[in-house]
Amino acid sequence: MEHQDNVLKTGTTTVALVCKDGVVLAADRRATAGYVANKHTVKILQIAPNMAITTAGTVSDIQLLAKLIQAEIRLKDLHVNRSSNTKEVANMLAGMLYHNLRRFMPGIAAFLLGGYDDTGAHAYQLSPDGAMMEVQDYASDGSGCVFALGVLETVYKKNMTVEEGVKVAMQAVNAALQRDIYSGNGINVVTLTNKGVETVLEKEINIGL
């Protein structure tokens, strides 16, 4: 079995904020394997025209599950002749995570899912064991989440706009970049609104390793 330090992992700090007009997702850009393996890792993936996920965990599991959920969304939409909403996709992805952890060779992956559908803006936190929780305000995942949450506890305000949320998300991830050795090299920020999925920031930041 491959040694744990040789497995490519995202390390990671990811953030999701629910705003009055949408959802903001943010993440750092560092992948590790006992060392800094990649400084330009994309940790926010669009999985539908109106949905995206942040990623944390083992890269191979993340890549496989991201492809599977995209395929499942398309199949379900064709079958029911309508677009899936965010809660339905969260349930599908939670089921995949549940089975992924319980394989003979367990896989580790976690996601923050954001979406904007007919019922408004929604975000869900999906744990490696398949647990699913709706995010009412904000959430953070990954090795740097304790630093990000410290900022979010202080700065986040109910009913803030997406524009305000982008600034708060940047502050939260930047705090982790300063302190967590497994997070670094930059920040990506994506918004989910009635306009769809938009990348609003792709910034390289060289701090630490």
LUMTILUM-373414 format. One record per residue (C-alpha): residue number from 1; residue in three letters; x, y, z. Coordinates in steps of 0.5 Angstrom, whole numbers. Layout:
BEGIN
+-----+-----+-------+-------+-------+
|   n | res |    xx |    yy |    zz |
+-----+-----+-------+-------+-------+
| NUM | ALA |     X |     Y |     Z |
...
+-----+-----+-------+-------+-------+
***
This chain:
BEGIN
+-----+-----+-------+-------+-------+
|   n | res |    xx |    yy |    zz |
+-----+-----+-------+-------+-------+
|   1 | MET |     0 |     0 |     0 |
|   2 | GLU |     3 |     7 |    -2 |
|   3 | HIS |     5 |    11 |     4 |
|   4 | GLN |     1 |    16 |     6 |
|   5 | ASP |     6 |    22 |     5 |
|   6 | ASN |     6 |    20 |    -2 |
|   7 | VAL |    -1 |    21 |    -3 |
|   8 | LEU |    -3 |    27 |    -7 |
|   9 | LYS |    -7 |    31 |    -2 |
|  10 | THR |   -10 |    38 |    -3 |
|  11 | GLY |    -8 |    40 |     4 |
|  12 | THR |   -13 |    46 |     4 |
|  13 | THR |   -17 |    51 |     6 |
|  14 | THR |   -24 |    52 |     3 |
|  15 | VAL |   -30 |    57 |     5 |
|  16 | ALA |   -37 |    58 |     3 |
|  17 | LEU |   -41 |    64 |     5 |
|  18 | VAL |   -49 |    64 |     4 |
|  19 | CYS |   -51 |    71 |     2 |
|  20 | LYS |   -57 |    75 |     1 |
|  21 | ASP |   -56 |    74 |    -7 |
|  22 | GLY |   -52 |    68 |    -8 |
|  23 | VAL |   -47 |    64 |    -5 |
|  24 | VAL |   -39 |    65 |    -5 |
|  25 | LEU |   -34 |    59 |    -5 |
|  26 | ALA |   -27 |    60 |    -4 |
|  27 | ALA |   -20 |    56 |    -4 |
|  28 | ASP |   -13 |    56 |    -4 |
|  29 | ARG |    -9 |    53 |    -9 |
|  30 | ARG |    -3 |    48 |    -6 |
|  31 | ALA |    -3 |    41 |    -7 |
|  32 | THR |     2 |    37 |    -2 |
|  33 | ALA |     5 |    30 |    -2 |
|  34 | GLY |     9 |    31 |     4 |
|  35 | TYR |    12 |    37 |     0 |
|  36 | VAL |     9 |    42 |    -4 |
|  37 | ALA |     7 |    38 |   -10 |
|  38 | ASN |     3 |    43 |   -14 |
|  39 | LYS |     2 |    51 |   -13 |
|  40 | HIS |    -3 |    52 |   -18 |
|  41 | THR |    -9 |    47 |   -16 |
|  42 | VAL |   -16 |    48 |   -18 |
|  43 | LYS |   -20 |    47 |   -12 |
|  44 | ILE |   -27 |    50 |   -14 |
|  45 | LEU |   -30 |    46 |   -19 |
|  46 | GLN |   -37 |    47 |   -23 |
|  47 | ILE |   -41 |    41 |   -24 |
|  48 | ALA |   -47 |    44 |   -27 |
|  49 | PRO |   -49 |    51 |   -30 |
|  50 | ASN |   -51 |    53 |   -23 |
|  51 | MET |   -47 |    49 |   -18 |
|  52 | ALA |   -40 |    49 |   -16 |
|  53 | ILE |   -36 |    45 |   -11 |
|  54 | THR |   -30 |    46 |    -7 |
|  55 | THR |   -25 |    40 |    -6 |
|  56 | ALA |   -21 |    37 |     0 |
|  57 | GLY |   -18 |    31 |     1 |
|  58 | THR |   -14 |    26 |    -4 |
|  59 | VAL |   -14 |    28 |   -11 |
|  60 | SER |   -15 |    22 |   -14 |
|  61 | ASP |   -22 |    21 |   -10 |
|  62 | ILE |   -24 |    28 |   -11 |
|  63 | GLN |   -23 |    28 |   -19 |
|  64 | LEU |   -27 |    21 |   -19 |
|  65 | LEU |   -33 |    24 |   -15 |
|  66 | ALA |   -33 |    30 |   -19 |
|  67 | LYS |   -34 |    27 |   -26 |
|  68 | LEU |   -39 |    22 |   -23 |
|  69 | ILE |   -43 |    27 |   -20 |
|  70 | GLN |   -43 |    31 |   -26 |
|  71 | ALA |   -45 |    25 |   -30 |
|  72 | GLU |   -51 |    23 |   -25 |
|  73 | ILE |   -53 |    30 |   -25 |
|  74 | ARG |   -54 |    30 |   -33 |
|  75 | LEU |   -57 |    23 |   -33 |
|  76 | LYS |   -62 |    25 |   -27 |
|  77 | ASP |   -64 |    32 |   -31 |
|  78 | LEU |   -65 |    28 |   -37 |
|  79 | HIS |   -70 |    23 |   -34 |
|  80 | VAL |   -74 |    28 |   -30 |
|  81 | ASN |   -74 |    33 |   -36 |
|  82 | ARG |   -72 |    38 |   -31 |
|  83 | SER |   -66 |    41 |   -28 |
|  84 | SER |   -64 |    38 |   -21 |
|  85 | ASN |   -64 |    43 |   -15 |
|  86 | THR |   -58 |    44 |   -10 |
|  87 | LYS |   -61 |    40 |    -5 |
|  88 | GLU |   -62 |    34 |    -9 |
|  89 | VAL |   -55 |    34 |   -12 |
|  90 | ALA |   -52 |    35 |    -5 |
|  91 | ASN |   -56 |    28 |    -3 |
|  92 | MET |   -53 |    25 |    -9 |
|  93 | LEU |   -46 |    27 |    -7 |
|  94 | ALA |   -47 |    25 |     0 |
|  95 | GLY |   -49 |    18 |    -2 |
|  96 | MET |   -43 |    18 |    -6 |
|  97 | LEU |   -38 |    20 |    -1 |
|  98 | TYR |   -42 |    15 |     4 |
|  99 | HIS |   -40 |     9 |    -1 |
| 100 | ASN |   -33 |    12 |    -2 |
| 101 | LEU |   -31 |    12 |     5 |
| 102 | ARG |   -33 |     4 |     6 |
| 103 | ARG |   -30 |     1 |     0 |
| 104 | PHE |   -24 |    -4 |     1 |
| 105 | MET |   -19 |     1 |     0 |
| 106 | PRO |   -23 |     7 |     3 |
| 107 | GLY |   -22 |    14 |     0 |
| 108 | ILE |   -22 |    21 |     3 |
| 109 | ALA |   -26 |    27 |     0 |
| 110 | ALA |   -30 |    33 |     3 |
| 111 | PHE |   -34 |    38 |    -1 |
| 112 | LEU |   -37 |    45 |     0 |
| 113 | LEU |   -43 |    45 |    -5 |
| 114 | GLY |   -46 |    52 |    -7 |
| 115 | GLY |   -52 |    53 |   -12 |
| 116 | TYR |   -57 |    58 |   -14 |
| 117 | ASP |   -64 |    55 |   -16 |
| 118 | ASP |   -71 |    56 |   -17 |
| 119 | THR |   -71 |    56 |    -9 |
| 120 | GLY |   -65 |    61 |    -8 |
| 121 | ALA |   -58 |    61 |    -6 |
| 122 | HIS |   -56 |    54 |    -2 |
| 123 | ALA |   -50 |    51 |     1 |
| 124 | TYR |   -48 |    45 |     4 |
| 125 | GLN |   -42 |    42 |     7 |
| 126 | LEU |   -41 |    34 |     5 |
| 127 | SER |   -36 |    30 |    10 |
| 128 | PRO |   -32 |    24 |     8 |
| 129 | ASP |   -37 |    20 |    11 |
| 130 | GLY |   -43 |    22 |     7 |
| 131 | ALA |   -46 |    27 |    13 |
| 132 | MET |   -49 |    33 |    10 |
| 133 | MET |   -51 |    39 |    13 |
| 134 | GLU |   -54 |    45 |    10 |
| 135 | VAL |   -50 |    52 |    11 |
| 136 | GLN |   -54 |    57 |    14 |
| 137 | ASP |   -49 |    62 |    14 |
| 138 | TYR |   -42 |    60 |    13 |
| 139 | ALA |   -37 |    54 |    13 |
| 140 | SER |   -30 |    52 |    12 |
| 141 | ASP |   -26 |    46 |    11 |
| 142 | GLY |   -19 |    43 |    10 |
| 143 | SER |   -13 |    43 |    14 |
| 144 | GLY |   -13 |    51 |    15 |
| 145 | CYS |   -21 |    51 |    17 |
| 146 | VAL |   -19 |    53 |    24 |
| 147 | PHE |   -16 |    60 |    22 |
| 148 | ALA |   -21 |    61 |    17 |
| 149 | LEU |   -27 |    60 |    22 |
| 150 | GLY |   -24 |    65 |    26 |
| 151 | VAL |   -24 |    71 |    21 |
| 152 | LEU |   -31 |    69 |    19 |
| 153 | GLU |   -34 |    69 |    26 |
| 154 | THR |   -31 |    76 |    27 |
| 155 | VAL |   -33 |    79 |    20 |
| 156 | TYR |   -39 |    75 |    17 |
| 157 | LYS |   -46 |    79 |    17 |
| 158 | LYS |   -53 |    76 |    16 |
| 159 | ASN |   -56 |    79 |     9 |
| 160 | MET |   -49 |    81 |     6 |
| 161 | THR |   -49 |    82 |    -1 |
| 162 | VAL |   -44 |    77 |    -6 |
| 163 | GLU |   -40 |    83 |    -7 |
| 164 | GLU |   -39 |    84 |     1 |
| 165 | GLY |   -38 |    76 |     1 |
| 166 | VAL |   -32 |    76 |    -4 |
| 167 | LYS |   -28 |    80 |     1 |
| 168 | VAL |   -30 |    76 |     7 |
| 169 | ALA |   -28 |    70 |     4 |
| 170 | MET |   -21 |    73 |     1 |
| 171 | GLN |   -20 |    75 |     8 |
| 172 | ALA |   -22 |    68 |    11 |
| 173 | VAL |   -17 |    64 |     6 |
| 174 | ASN |   -12 |    69 |     7 |
| 175 | ALA |   -11 |    68 |    14 |
| 176 | ALA |   -10 |    61 |    13 |
| 177 | LEU |    -5 |    62 |     8 |
| 178 | GLN |    -1 |    66 |    13 |
| 179 | ARG |    -1 |    60 |    19 |
| 180 | ASP |    -3 |    53 |    15 |
| 181 | ILE |     3 |    50 |    12 |
| 182 | TYR |    -1 |    46 |     8 |
| 183 | SER |    -5 |    52 |     5 |
| 184 | GLY |    -2 |    57 |     0 |
| 185 | ASN |     0 |    60 |    -6 |
| 186 | GLY |    -6 |    63 |    -8 |
| 187 | ILE |   -14 |    64 |    -7 |
| 188 | ASN |   -19 |    63 |   -12 |
| 189 | VAL |   -26 |    65 |   -11 |
| 190 | VAL |   -33 |    64 |   -15 |
| 191 | THR |   -40 |    66 |   -14 |
| 192 | LEU |   -46 |    63 |   -15 |
| 193 | THR |   -52 |    68 |   -17 |
| 194 | ASN |   -58 |    68 |   -22 |
| 195 | LYS |   -53 |    69 |   -27 |
| 196 | GLY |   -50 |    63 |   -26 |
| 197 | VAL |   -43 |    61 |   -24 |
| 198 | GLU |   -37 |    66 |   -24 |
| 199 | THR |   -30 |    66 |   -23 |
| 200 | VAL |   -29 |    73 |   -20 |
| 201 | LEU |   -22 |    72 |   -17 |
| 202 | GLU |   -15 |    68 |   -19 |
| 203 | LYS |   -10 |    71 |   -15 |
| 204 | GLU |    -3 |    68 |   -14 |
| 205 | ILE |     0 |    69 |    -7 |
| 206 | ASN |     7 |    67 |    -5 |
| 207 | ILE |     7 |    66 |     2 |
| 208 | GLY |    11 |    61 |     6 |
| 209 | LEU |    13 |    54 |     3 |
+-----+-----+-------+-------+-------+
***
